[in-house]
């Protein structure tokens, strides 16, 4: 686990937040180098598949010229949804590190992908504040 990548995903989540997207950021790493990154962009692109993980996977595949990301790892702020879990499994990413759990999805996904919870309370707290602020703003807008 690498804190440079963890700080990058939080930075990406902050970027998504500024664009009024659910604040999620993801990176795909190969040989300790980021080869793909993404933020949620469903609203901006009017796309149901506009998830950070999907964007990061697509960029990584283009970068290496193959859909197989067998020796790669992913860092993501929020544990993957079932759609993203499918993409991670299909692309053969070997490990996924995440900061925050989704309800029940993480447990179910652990049967298919090698998930690792990042146990850093300071970083988790920083990200949770961003998520909380995003959803509070959405509720206040009505």
N, C-alpha and C positions, 0 to 999 in steps of 0.2 A: 504494500500500500504506500502511496506517494502523496505527500501533502501538497506538492505543487499542483497535482491534478485535482485534488479536492478543492483547493482554493480557486482553480480555474472553473470548476463546475458551479461553484457558488457565484463567481463573477458572471458566468453565463446566465444563471438564474436571475441575477439582478438585472441583466440586460433584458431578459424576457419580461420581467416585472415592469420595467420602464416602457415597454411596448404594449402594456396592458394585456399581456399573455400570462397564463398560469406560470409562475416562476420555477421552471425546471431547466436544468442544464446537464449536458452529457458530453463526455469525450471518449473516444476509442484510442487506445494506446497500443503501440507495437514497439518492442525493443526500447522501452522507456521514452518514446517519442509520441506526441499526439499526432494521429493521422486523420482524425475526424472529430468534429465537434458539432453540437447543435443546441438549439433552444426550442422551446415550444413556439410554434408559429401558426397554429390552427386558425386564429382569427385573421391574421395578416394575409395568409394564403388561401383562406376559405377552404381548408382541407382537413378532413376528419383524421387523416394520418399525419398531421403536422406535429408530431411529438419529437422532443429533443433526441431521444434514442434513435428514432428512424433517420433523422437528418444526419446524426453522427455516423451511423452505419453506412448510409449511402455515400457520404463523403469519403469514409475510410475505404470502401470498396472501389471507388473511382481512383483514389490515391494509389492503391496497390494493384489495380487492374484485375481484381478477382472478387467474387462474391463470398469466398471463403475467408473468414477472419480467424483462422484456427489458433494462431499464436497471440491473439489480441486479448486485451482486458478492457472493460468499460467501467467508467466512474460516472455515477449519476446521482443527482440530488434526491430524487424520489424513487423508491423501488418501482421497477417496471410494471406497467399494466399488462394484461394478457396479450394484447396485440404486439406490444414491444417485446414481451417475453418470447413470442413466436419468432420475431425477427432475430432476436439474439440467439435462440436455439438454431434456427436455420442458417445463420451466418457463422455458427460454430465458435462464437466468442467463448473463451475458456473460463473467465471469471468476471463477476460484476460486483463492484463495490458501490454501496449506496448509503446515504445519510439518514433518510427518513422512510418509515414503512407506510405503505398503503394498507388499509384494512383488509386482512385475509388474503390479498393478492400475493403478497410476499411469501406467505406460508405455502400457498399452492404452487407458486413459481419455483420454489426451492426443490421441487421434485424434478425439474427440467434443467435448471441452470445453477451454476456454482455461485451462490449469493453470499456476500460478506457484508455484514452491517459494520459501518464505520463507527466505532465507539469513541467518539471525541465529543464530549458534551459542549465544549465551547463552540465548535463548528456547527453542531446540531442546533444549538440555541440560536446562533446567527441565522441559520437557514429557516428555522421555525418562526422566528420573528418576521422574516420576509413573507413566508406563506400566510401567517396570521394577518399581517397588514394587507396583503392582496385580497384575501377573502372578506376582511372587514370593510375595505373600500368598496367591494362589489355589493355587499349587503347594504351599505349606506347609500349607494346610488339608486337602490330601490328595486 
